[in-house]
Structures are given as C-alpha cells and as structure tokens.
Amino acid sequence: MGVSESYERGRDLFQSNPIGFVLGLAVVILVLDMVRKLVTGDVTVARFGLVLKAGVMRGMVIGLAGIGLSLTYSILNFANFAHGDYLTSGAFSGMAVSYLIAGNFGRDASIGALLLVGTGGSVFGGALGVGAVTAPVAVLAGLIVAGVATIGLTLLVDRYVFKPIRDRSGITLLITSIGVAFVLRYLILFVFGGSKRGVTAEQPSLSVGVPGGAVEIGTHDVALFVVAGVLMAGIHLLLQNTKLGKAMRAMSDNEDLARVTGIPTERVVRYTWIIGGGLTGVAGYMFVLWKGTLGFFDGWLLLLLVFAAVILGGIGSIYGAIVGGLVIGITFSMAPIWIPSAFGRAAAFVVMIVILIVKPEGIFGGTSTA
C-alpha cells in the first residue's frame, strides 16, 4: 500500500467518523508512549505488570458485580442504586463468618468481636489468620454465606419494598432504591462501626521475575480470578442452555409477550434476584478478601465503577458488563502511569464517556440479557 493510498484511506475514515478517528489516534499515541516508557525505563516491566494485574483483578470484581446489576435492569427495567450496598452487605456477612471460624468460635476472641468483624480494633484478621491458605475453611464458608445472605437480603427488599411498586415508573423504583441504599449503608455503619479495618493475613505468593523487579501473584489474586471466572462461565451456561435462562432472555426482550406465552414471570423475577444477589454478595466478599480491607462505604465507591462498566458494555448485556468491567478496571489501575493516582477513577469515567460518544449503545449494544 502506497503513501497516497494510506493517506486517502485515513482521510475517508476521518470524514466518515471524525470522533472515532481521533479516539483511535489517541489510543495509538498512548500505546506508543507506553512502549517508549518501557524502552527508556521510565516505567519498568515490573511496574507495568503489577498495575495490569491489579486492573484485571479489579475488573473481574466489577464485571461480576455488573452481571447482577445488568440482570436487574434488563428484566426489572430499573437502575438499582442499592446494588452497591448489597456488595457491602455480602462482604460484612461473609467476613463475620470467616472471623468466627478463624477465631475458633470464640476461643481466640469474644464471639461478639468476631461477628462484628473486629469493630473498634477489638480483633484483627491478620492475627486470626484469615486467608485462603491460612484459613481455607473460614474463607470458603464466608464466600458461601456472603452469597446466601445477600440473596436473602435482595429477596426481602424485593418482597416488602420493590414488589408493591413494581408497576410504577422506572424513576419511582430508582428513587426507592436510593432510599434502600441509604438505609442499608447506615444500618451497616450502626452495627459494624465506621472504621476501615484490615481483615486478612499475609498469604504466600508467586514471584515472577521480570526486568526491573518482580510481579507478585498472590493467593487471593488466584482465588479471585478462579471464583469470578467460574461464576461468569456458569451464568453464561445458565442463560444459554437452561429453560430458566431462556425464560429470562424472553422476559428481557418483551415481558408482556413472555407472560402471554405462559412464562411464569414472577418466578423469573424471583430467580433474577437470587442469581443477581448471589453474584453480588460473592463479588463483595472476594473484593474485600483481595484488597485486604473492609469499610462500610466500599460498596458505594465500587458501585459508581460498576454502573460505568454496565453502561460502557451495553445496558442489559452480561457480556458487556464483563468486558466493560475489565476496561474500567484496567483504566483505573493504569491511569496513574500518566496522571496522578488520585485521578484514576476520573480517568475510568473519561474512557467510558469517550467510548460512548463513538458508540452510544455501548460495546455490545442492545438490551438483551445475554
């Protein structure tokens, strides 16, 4: 291809989609700049590997939580702002059980301090040995309880809050969900306290030597990747290969038609809350296990990124939520290579806005459950 032909193609692309052309050019410039930084040593391979790993891990959590939010939107047609506090509820309930088991049911610390996840510094997860290797039974039990407890919470809220107003407008449900979020958040604050606490013990890790240092792959990195990956694969199989999945997709496409054809829509709604709640609780617990700290505001801060991922991927698409989660997570973690770390969250939202300008329907587009 000659220079003139390349120029003509570039000009045609710019004229047909100038914003897309500029975005593509910006991506190329960033990639070339990253290569330059790696070659000159401004950014070591070790640092690049660490931030990329952190981005993928954060993206897996965001994507897993985004599936539940996407299911809720596509089938119930409202943006559930209580979703972030479901994440927090799952994290606290799961960690309470992990603390209880790791603390030998009160032999190493008072049962009250264990169930309150060491509020006020009464007991520490590091001292109890909470971790996937040091206390695997405690972590597994916490993971299961986080999912089950969040399922129970979502069903309870739906039964007494959302179900009576389900036939109202989406804005009514949205505002109601904000109220539910505040109630849950400050109930958690009242019960567990507002202190941010460390909840895990140091775990073994694999050190991979690279130029400029080493990339540490910890036990909880692996645990998060495996749990999130298995659950994502499971939800794909459920939606594509089961009667429930087909009913959920049909209801997402047209609720009235699904009802006329005999699909038990109320049962589908109930299973939507069960699946979404379980995934959300597990995501909240695994996020806390991975980062090692827990606070009552964690879910709300993560919710903004989850919403960004769901919108970026295409509202209603679970695959879009997963891909969007990875894009947001990697952007959040890698942005500090170019800008101050305090602006990492803002950079993730800038990427979302720019992509939506080019592709307003999102990466996967549509409003299909799958």
URLIN-V951920 format. One record per backbone hydrogen bond with DSSP energy under -0.5 kcal/mol. NH is the residue of the N-H (numbers start at 1). CO is the residue of the C=O. E is the energy in kcal/mol with one decimal. If there is no record, write none. Layout:
NH|CO|E  NH|CO|E
//
This chain:
6|2|-2.1  7|3|-2.3  8|4|-2.4  9|5|-2.3  10|6|-2.5  11|7|-2.6  12|8|-2.4  13|9|-2.5  14|10|-2.3  15|11|-2.3  16|12|-2.2  17|13|-2.4  21|17|-2.4  22|18|-2.4  23|19|-2.6  24|20|-2.7  25|21|-2.4  26|22|-2.4  27|23|-2.3  28|24|-2.2  29|25|-2.3  30|26|-2.4  31|27|-2.6  32|28|-2.6  33|29|-2.4  34|30|-2.4  35|31|-2.4  36|32|-2.4  37|33|-2.6  38|34|-2.3  39|35|-2.4  40|36|-2.8  41|37|-1.1  42|37|-0.9  43|37|-1.8  45|211|-0.5  46|211|-1.3  48|44|-2.4  49|45|-2.6  50|46|-2.3  51|47|-2.5  52|48|-2.3  53|49|-2.4  54|50|-2.4  55|51|-2.2  56|52|-2.3  57|53|-2.6  58|54|-2.6  59|55|-2.5  60|56|-2.2  61|57|-1.7  62|58|-2.5  63|59|-2.8  64|60|-2.4  65|61|-2.6  66|62|-2.3  67|63|-1.4  68|64|-0.9  69|65|-1.6  70|66|-2.8  71|67|-2.6  72|68|-2.1  73|69|-2.1  74|70|-2.7  75|71|-2.0  76|72|-2.3  77|73|-1.6  80|78|-0.7  81|79|-1.0  83|80|-1.4  86|82|-1.5  87|83|-1.7  88|84|-1.7  89|85|-2.2  90|86|-2.5  91|87|-2.1  92|88|-2.6  93|89|-2.5  94|90|-2.4  95|91|-2.4  96|92|-2.2  97|93|-1.5  98|94|-2.3  99|95|-2.9  100|96|-2.1  101|97|-2.4  102|98|-2.8  103|99|-2.3  104|101|-1.8  105|100|-2.9  106|103|-0.8  107|103|-0.6  107|104|-1.1  108|103|-2.1  109|103|-0.5  114|110|-2.0  115|111|-2.8  116|112|-1.6  117|114|-1.7  118|113|-3.0  119|116|-0.6  121|118|-1.6  122|119|-0.9  125|198|-1.2  128|124|-1.6  129|125|-1.1  130|125|-2.2  135|131|-2.1  136|133|-0.5  139|135|-2.1  140|136|-2.7  141|137|-2.7  142|138|-2.3  143|139|-2.5  144|140|-2.2  145|141|-2.7  146|142|-2.5  147|143|-1.7  148|144|-2.7  149|145|-3.2  150|146|-1.7  151|147|-2.0  152|148|-2.4  153|149|-2.2  154|150|-2.7  155|151|-2.4  156|152|-2.2  157|153|-2.6  158|154|-2.4  159|155|-2.5  160|156|-2.0  161|157|-2.2  162|157|-1.5  163|158|-3.4  165|162|-1.1  166|163|-1.4  168|165|-1.9  173|169|-1.6  174|170|-2.5  175|171|-2.5  176|172|-2.1  177|173|-2.5  178|174|-1.7  179|175|-1.8  180|176|-2.4  181|177|-2.4  182|178|-2.1  183|179|-2.2  184|180|-2.7  185|181|-2.7  186|182|-2.3  187|183|-1.6  188|184|-2.5  189|185|-2.1  190|186|-1.9  191|187|-2.3  192|188|-3.0  193|189|-1.6  197|195|-0.6  197|294|-2.4  199|292|-2.5  200|292|-0.8  201|130|-3.2  206|217|-2.7  207|205|-0.5  208|206|-0.7  208|215|-2.6  209|207|-0.7  210|213|-2.4  213|210|-2.0  215|208|-2.6  216|214|-0.6  217|206|-2.9  217|215|-0.5  218|216|-0.7  219|204|-1.3  222|218|-1.9  223|219|-2.5  224|220|-2.3  225|221|-2.4  226|222|-2.7  227|223|-2.7  228|224|-2.6  229|225|-2.2  230|226|-2.7  231|227|-2.3  232|228|-2.5  233|229|-2.3  234|230|-2.4  235|231|-2.4  236|232|-1.7  237|233|-2.3  238|234|-2.4  239|235|-2.3  240|236|-2.0  241|237|-2.4  242|238|-1.1  245|238|-0.6  246|242|-2.2  247|243|-2.4  248|244|-2.5  249|245|-2.3  250|246|-2.4  251|247|-2.5  252|248|-2.0  253|249|-1.8  254|250|-2.5  258|254|-2.2  259|255|-2.2  260|256|-2.2  261|257|-2.0  262|259|-1.3  263|258|-2.3  265|263|-1.8  268|264|-2.0  269|265|-2.5  270|266|-2.0  271|267|-2.5  272|268|-2.1  273|269|-2.0  274|270|-2.0  275|271|-3.0  276|272|-2.8  277|273|-2.7  278|274|-2.3  279|275|-2.4  280|276|-2.2  281|277|-2.6  282|278|-2.2  283|279|-2.4  284|280|-2.5  285|281|-2.2  286|282|-2.9  287|283|-2.2  288|284|-1.8  289|285|-2.7  290|286|-2.3  291|287|-2.5  292|288|-2.5  294|197|-2.2  298|295|-1.4  301|297|-1.9  302|298|-2.1  303|299|-2.2  304|300|-1.1  305|301|-0.7  306|302|-2.2  307|303|-3.0  308|304|-1.9  309|305|-2.2  310|306|-2.5  311|307|-2.6  312|308|-2.6  313|309|-2.7  314|310|-1.3  317|314|-2.3  318|316|-0.6  318|369|-1.8  321|317|-1.9  322|318|-1.8  323|319|-2.6  324|320|-3.1  325|321|-2.0  326|322|-1.9  327|323|-2.4  328|324|-2.7  329|325|-2.8  330|326|-2.6  331|327|-2.3  332|328|-2.6  333|329|-1.9  334|330|-2.5  335|331|-2.1  337|334|-2.0  338|335|-2.2  339|335|-2.3  343|340|-2.2  344|341|-1.8  347|343|-2.4  348|344|-1.7  349|345|-1.6  350|346|-2.2  351|347|-2.3  352|348|-1.9  353|349|-2.5  354|350|-2.7  355|351|-2.5  356|352|-2.2  357|353|-1.8  358|354|-1.5  359|355|-3.1  362|359|-2.3  363|312|-2.8  364|313|-2.9
//
